[in-house]
Amino acid sequence: TLPPEACVALAKAVLALLCDKTSVVEGLDLPDDVAVTVVGDTHGQFDDVLTILDAAGLPSEKHFIIFNGDVVDRGPKQIQL
């Protein structure tokens, strides 16, 4: 078990490393009129993907959707994706 001060130091070091990296969205060269929705792990939860698309809208030339993470690795409806 790590002492609390070691946990805090580790968390600060990780945060500094992550903040130093360019995110996938920051690295994109997009026109100003294009919207981007970034979706994290959905793990094959097809109903969740439908809810996200309903809230964010469908992808188009003016709306990109980036699925960042596990999309179809588990879940009862993973084949439907």
DSSP file (Angstrom, degrees, kcal/mol; ACC not computed):
  #  RESIDUE AA STRUCTURE BP1 BP2  ACC     N-H-->O    O-->H-N    N-H-->O    O-->H-N    TCO  KAPPA ALPHA  PHI   PSI    X-CA   Y-CA   Z-CA
    1    1 A T              0   0    0      0, 0.0     0, 0.0     0, 0.0     0, 0.0   0.000 360.0 360.0 360.0 132.1    0.0    0.0    0.0
    2    2 A L        -     0   0    0      1,-0.1     5,-0.0     2,-0.1     0, 0.0  -0.623 360.0-113.1 -83.0 141.7    1.3    3.4   -0.9
    3    3 A P    >>  -     0   0    0      0, 0.0     4,-1.9     0, 0.0     3,-0.9  -0.399  33.0-107.7 -67.7 153.6    1.2    6.2    1.6
    4    4 A P  H 3> S+     0   0    0      0, 0.0     4,-2.2     0, 0.0     5,-0.2   0.858 118.5  54.3 -53.3 -40.6   -1.2    9.0    0.7
    5    5 A E  H 3> S+     0   0    0      1,-0.2     4,-2.1     2,-0.2     5,-0.1   0.843 107.3  51.2 -66.7 -31.3    1.6   11.5   -0.1
    6    6 A A  H <> S+     0   0    0     -3,-0.9     4,-2.4     2,-0.2    -1,-0.2   0.878 108.9  51.5 -70.2 -37.5    3.1    9.0   -2.6
    7    7 A C  H  X S+     0   0    0     -4,-1.9     4,-2.5     2,-0.2    -2,-0.2   0.911 110.7  48.0 -63.4 -42.8   -0.4    8.6   -4.2
    8    8 A V  H  X S+     0   0    0     -4,-2.2     4,-2.3     2,-0.2    -2,-0.2   0.919 112.1  49.0 -64.6 -43.7   -0.7   12.4   -4.6
    9    9 A A  H  X S+     0   0    0     -4,-2.1     4,-2.1     2,-0.2    -2,-0.2   0.902 112.3  48.8 -63.1 -41.2    2.8   12.7   -6.1
   10   10 A L  H  X S+     0   0    0     -4,-2.4     4,-2.4     2,-0.2    -2,-0.2   0.921 110.8  49.8 -64.0 -44.9    2.1    9.8   -8.5
   11   11 A A  H  X S+     0   0    0     -4,-2.5     4,-2.4     1,-0.2    -2,-0.2   0.897 111.2  49.4 -61.8 -40.7   -1.2   11.4   -9.6
   12   12 A K  H  X S+     0   0    0     -4,-2.3     4,-2.2     2,-0.2    -1,-0.2   0.885 110.7  50.2 -65.8 -38.7    0.5   14.8  -10.1
   13   13 A A  H  X S+     0   0    0     -4,-2.1     4,-1.9     2,-0.2    -2,-0.2   0.909 112.1  47.0 -66.4 -42.0    3.3   13.2  -12.2
   14   14 A V  H  X S+     0   0    0     -4,-2.4     4,-2.7     2,-0.2     5,-0.2   0.917 111.1  51.9 -65.0 -43.4    0.7   11.3  -14.4
   15   15 A L  H  X S+     0   0    0     -4,-2.4     4,-2.5     1,-0.2    -2,-0.2   0.906 108.5  51.1 -59.9 -42.2   -1.3   14.5  -14.8
   16   16 A A  H  X S+     0   0    0     -4,-2.2     4,-0.8     1,-0.2    -1,-0.2   0.898 111.4  48.2 -62.9 -40.1    1.8   16.4  -15.9
   17   17 A L  H  < S+     0   0    0     -4,-1.9     3,-0.4     1,-0.2     4,-0.3   0.923 114.0  45.7 -65.6 -44.3    2.6   13.7  -18.5
   18   18 A L  H >< S+     0   0    0     -4,-2.7     3,-1.3     1,-0.2    -2,-0.2   0.877 109.3  54.2 -68.8 -37.5   -0.9   13.6  -19.9
   19   19 A C  H 3< S+     0   0    0     -4,-2.5    -1,-0.2     1,-0.3    -2,-0.2   0.714 101.4  61.4 -69.8 -18.9   -1.3   17.4  -20.1
   20   20 A D  T 3< S+     0   0    0     -4,-0.8     2,-0.3    -3,-0.4    -1,-0.3   0.577  91.9  85.5 -82.1 -10.1    1.9   17.5  -22.2
   21   21 A K  S <  S-     0   0    0     -3,-1.3     2,-0.4    -4,-0.3    -3,-0.0  -0.664  81.1-119.3 -96.6 147.4    0.4   15.4  -24.9
   22   22 A T        -     0   0    0     -2,-0.3     2,-0.1     1,-0.1    -2,-0.1  -0.691  32.0-128.8 -80.0 132.1   -1.7   16.6  -27.8
   23   23 A S     >  -     0   0    0     -2,-0.4     4,-1.6     1,-0.1    -1,-0.1  -0.365  22.1-108.9 -77.0 163.3   -5.2   15.1  -27.8
   24   24 A V  T  4 S+     0   0    0      1,-0.2     4,-0.3     2,-0.2    -1,-0.1   0.831 120.7  49.1 -61.4 -32.2   -6.6   13.4  -30.9
   25   25 A V  T >4 S+     0   0    0      1,-0.2     3,-1.2     2,-0.2    -1,-0.2   0.884 107.5  52.8 -76.2 -39.0   -9.0   16.3  -31.3
   26   26 A E  T 34 S+     0   0    0      1,-0.2    -2,-0.2     3,-0.1    -1,-0.2   0.810 105.1  57.3 -65.5 -28.5   -6.4   19.0  -31.0
   27   27 A G  T 3< S+     0   0    0     -4,-1.6     2,-0.3     2,-0.1    -1,-0.2   0.550  86.3 100.5 -80.6  -6.8   -4.3   17.3  -33.7
   28   28 A L    <   -     0   0    0     -3,-1.2     2,-0.9    -4,-0.3    -3,-0.0  -0.579  65.0-145.6 -82.3 140.4   -7.1   17.5  -36.3
   29   29 A D        +     0   0    0     -2,-0.3    -2,-0.1     0, 0.0    -3,-0.1  -0.843  38.3 161.5-104.2  95.1   -7.1   20.2  -38.9
   30   30 A L        -     0   0    0     -2,-0.9    -2,-0.0     4,-0.1     2,-0.0  -0.845  43.0-105.2-118.2 148.8  -10.7   21.0  -39.3
   31   31 A P    >   -     0   0    0      0, 0.0     3,-1.6     0, 0.0    -1,-0.1  -0.324  38.3-111.1 -62.7 156.2  -12.7   23.8  -40.8
   32   32 A D  T 3  S+     0   0    0      1,-0.3    -2,-0.0     3,-0.0     0, 0.0   0.751 114.2  59.5 -62.6 -24.9  -14.3   26.1  -38.2
   33   33 A D  T 3  S+     0   0    0      2,-0.1     2,-0.5    30,-0.0    -1,-0.3   0.295  84.0  98.0 -91.8  12.0  -17.8   25.0  -39.2
   34   34 A V    <   -     0   0    0     -3,-1.6     2,-0.3    29,-0.1    29,-0.2  -0.872  60.5-151.9-102.6 129.2  -17.2   21.3  -38.4
   35   35 A A  E     -a   63   0A   0     27,-2.7    29,-2.9    -2,-0.5     2,-0.4  -0.742   7.2-156.0 -96.0 147.1  -18.4   19.9  -35.1
   36   36 A V  E     -a   64   0A   0     -2,-0.3     2,-0.5    27,-0.2    29,-0.2  -0.989   6.8-167.1-126.7 129.7  -16.7   16.9  -33.5
   37   37 A T  E     -a   65   0A   0     27,-2.6    29,-2.8    -2,-0.4     2,-0.5  -0.974   9.6-157.4-112.8 125.6  -18.2   14.5  -31.0
   38   38 A V  E     -a   66   0A   0     -2,-0.5     2,-0.5    27,-0.2    29,-0.2  -0.911   7.8-166.1-105.8 125.6  -15.7   12.2  -29.1
   39   39 A V  E     -a   67   0A   0     27,-3.2    29,-3.2    -2,-0.5     3,-0.1  -0.933   5.8-151.8-113.9 130.9  -17.2    9.0  -27.7
   40   40 A G        -     0   0    0     -2,-0.5    29,-0.2     1,-0.2    -1,-0.1   0.093  53.6 -28.5 -81.8-160.1  -15.3    6.9  -25.2
   41   41 A D        +     0   0    0      1,-0.2    -1,-0.2    27,-0.1    30,-0.2  -0.281  50.7 172.3 -56.5 128.9  -15.6    3.2  -24.6
   42   42 A T    >   -     0   0    0     28,-2.6     3,-2.2    -3,-0.1    29,-0.2   0.551  25.2-152.3-111.9 -16.1  -19.0    1.7  -25.4
   43   43 A H  T 3   -     0   0    0     27,-1.9    29,-0.2     1,-0.3    28,-0.2   0.814  68.8 -54.8  50.1  39.4  -18.0   -2.0  -25.0
   44   44 A G  T 3  S+     0   0    0     27,-3.3     2,-1.8     1,-0.2    33,-0.6   0.622  91.1 148.5  75.4  12.1  -20.6   -3.2  -27.5
   45   45 A Q    X>  -     0   0    0     -3,-2.2     4,-1.9     1,-0.2     3,-0.6  -0.601  21.6-179.0 -82.8  85.9  -23.5   -1.5  -25.7
   46   46 A F  H 3> S+     0   0    0     -2,-1.8     4,-2.3     1,-0.3    -1,-0.2   0.854  77.5  55.2 -57.1 -40.7  -25.5   -0.9  -28.8
   47   47 A D  H 3> S+     0   0    0      1,-0.2     4,-1.9     2,-0.2    -1,-0.3   0.870 106.8  51.6 -62.9 -35.7  -28.4    0.9  -27.0
   48   48 A D  H <> S+     0   0    0     -3,-0.6     4,-2.5     2,-0.2    -1,-0.2   0.900 107.9  51.7 -66.5 -40.3  -25.8    3.3  -25.5
   49   49 A V  H  X S+     0   0    0     -4,-1.9     4,-2.7     1,-0.2     5,-0.2   0.911 109.0  50.5 -62.6 -41.9  -24.5    4.1  -29.0
   50   50 A L  H  X S+     0   0    0     -4,-2.3     4,-2.3     2,-0.2    -1,-0.2   0.902 110.0  50.3 -61.9 -40.5  -28.0    4.8  -30.2
   51   51 A T  H  X S+     0   0    0     -4,-1.9     4,-2.1     2,-0.2    -2,-0.2   0.909 111.2  48.8 -63.3 -42.6  -28.6    7.1  -27.2
   52   52 A I  H  X S+     0   0    0     -4,-2.5     4,-3.2     2,-0.2     5,-0.4   0.929 112.6  47.3 -63.1 -45.6  -25.3    9.0  -28.0
   53   53 A L  H  X S+     0   0    0     -4,-2.7     4,-2.2     1,-0.2    -1,-0.2   0.860 110.6  52.9 -65.4 -34.6  -26.3    9.3  -31.7
   54   54 A D  H  < S+     0   0    0     -4,-2.3    -1,-0.2    -5,-0.2    -2,-0.2   0.898 116.5  38.8 -65.6 -39.7  -29.7   10.5  -30.7
   55   55 A A  H  < S+     0   0    0     -4,-2.1    -2,-0.2    -5,-0.2    -1,-0.2   0.893 127.2  32.8 -77.1 -41.1  -28.3   13.2  -28.4
   56   56 A A  H  < S-     0   0    0     -4,-3.2    -3,-0.2    -5,-0.2    -2,-0.2   0.739 107.9-122.4 -90.2 -24.6  -25.3   14.2  -30.6
   57   57 A G     <  -     0   0    0     -4,-2.2    -1,-0.2    -5,-0.4    -2,-0.1  -0.175  36.9 -59.2  97.5 162.0  -26.8   13.7  -34.1
   58   58 A L        -     0   0    0      1,-0.1     2,-0.1    -4,-0.1    -4,-0.0  -0.406  60.8 -96.5 -76.8 153.8  -25.6   11.5  -36.9
   59   59 A P        +     0   0    0      0, 0.0     2,-0.3     0, 0.0     5,-0.2  -0.388  55.3 153.0 -68.1 150.1  -22.2   11.9  -38.5
   60   60 A S  B >   -B   63   0A   0      3,-2.8     3,-0.7    -3,-0.1     5,-0.1  -0.870  62.8 -74.0-156.8-173.0  -22.0   14.0  -41.6
   61   61 A E  T 3  S+     0   0    0     -2,-0.3     3,-0.1     1,-0.2     0, 0.0   0.730 135.5  38.4 -66.3 -20.6  -19.6   16.2  -43.6
   62   62 A K  T 3  S+     0   0    0      1,-0.2   -27,-2.7   -28,-0.1     2,-0.3   0.355 117.1  52.9-110.1   2.9  -20.2   18.9  -40.9
   63   63 A H  E <   -aB  35  60A   0     -3,-0.7    -3,-2.8   -29,-0.2     2,-0.3  -0.874  65.7-170.4-144.1 106.7  -20.3   16.6  -37.9
   64   64 A F  E     -a   36   0A   0    -29,-2.9   -27,-2.6    -2,-0.3     2,-0.5  -0.727   6.7-157.2 -95.4 145.4  -17.6   14.1  -37.2
   65   65 A I  E     -a   37   0A   0     -2,-0.3     2,-0.6   -29,-0.2   -27,-0.2  -0.990   4.6-163.3-122.4 124.5  -17.8   11.4  -34.5
   66   66 A I  E     -a   38   0A   0    -29,-2.8   -27,-3.2    -2,-0.5     2,-0.8  -0.930   7.0-154.7-107.5 119.8  -14.6    9.9  -33.1
   67   67 A F  E     -a   39   0A   0     -2,-0.6     2,-0.8   -29,-0.2   -27,-0.2  -0.859  15.8-172.9 -93.3 110.9  -15.0    6.6  -31.3
   68   68 A N        +     0   0    0    -29,-3.2     2,-0.3    -2,-0.8   -27,-0.1  -0.861  50.8   4.2-111.3  96.9  -12.0    6.5  -28.9
   69   69 A G  S    S-     0   0    0     -2,-0.8     2,-0.4   -29,-0.2    -2,-0.0  -0.882 109.3  -6.6 131.5-162.9  -11.7    3.2  -27.1
   70   70 A D        +     0   0    0     -2,-0.3   -28,-2.6     1,-0.2   -27,-1.9  -0.547  54.6 166.4 -73.8 124.8  -13.3   -0.2  -27.1
   71   71 A V  S    S+     0   0    0     -2,-0.4   -27,-3.3   -29,-0.2   -26,-0.2   0.819  73.6  12.4-106.1 -45.8  -16.4   -0.2  -29.3
   72   72 A V  S    S+     0   0    0    -29,-0.2    -2,-0.1   -28,-0.1     3,-0.1  -0.033  84.5 114.2-127.7  32.2  -17.4   -3.9  -29.7
   73   73 A D  S    S-     0   0    0      1,-0.1     2,-0.3     5,-0.0    -1,-0.1   0.646  85.7  -8.8 -84.5 -12.8  -15.4   -5.9  -27.2
   74   74 A R  S    S+     0   0    0     -3,-0.1     3,-0.1     4,-0.0    -1,-0.1  -0.958  76.7  99.3-165.0 178.3  -18.3   -7.1  -25.1
   75   75 A G  S >  S-     0   0    0     -2,-0.3     3,-1.4     1,-0.1     4,-0.2  -0.008  73.1 -90.2 106.3 148.0  -22.0   -6.7  -24.5
   76   76 A P  T 3  S+     0   0    0      0, 0.0     3,-0.2     0, 0.0    -1,-0.1   0.698 124.6  38.6 -66.4 -20.2  -25.0   -8.7  -25.5
   77   77 A K  T >> S+     0   0    0    -33,-0.6     3,-1.2     1,-0.1     4,-0.5   0.070  75.2 121.0-117.2  23.8  -25.5   -6.7  -28.8
   78   78 A Q  G X4  +     0   0    0     -3,-1.4     3,-0.8     1,-0.3    -1,-0.1   0.784  68.7  62.4 -62.7 -27.7  -21.9   -6.2  -29.8
   79   79 A I  G 34 S+     0   0    0      1,-0.2    -1,-0.3    -4,-0.2    -2,-0.1   0.816  92.3  66.0 -67.0 -29.8  -22.4   -7.9  -33.2
   80   80 A Q  G <4        0   0    0     -3,-1.2    -1,-0.2     1,-0.3    -2,-0.2   0.754 360.0 360.0 -66.7 -23.9  -25.0   -5.3  -34.2
   81   81 A L    <<        0   0    0     -3,-0.8    -1,-0.3    -4,-0.5    -2,-0.2   0.503 360.0 360.0 -74.9 360.0  -22.3   -2.6  -34.3
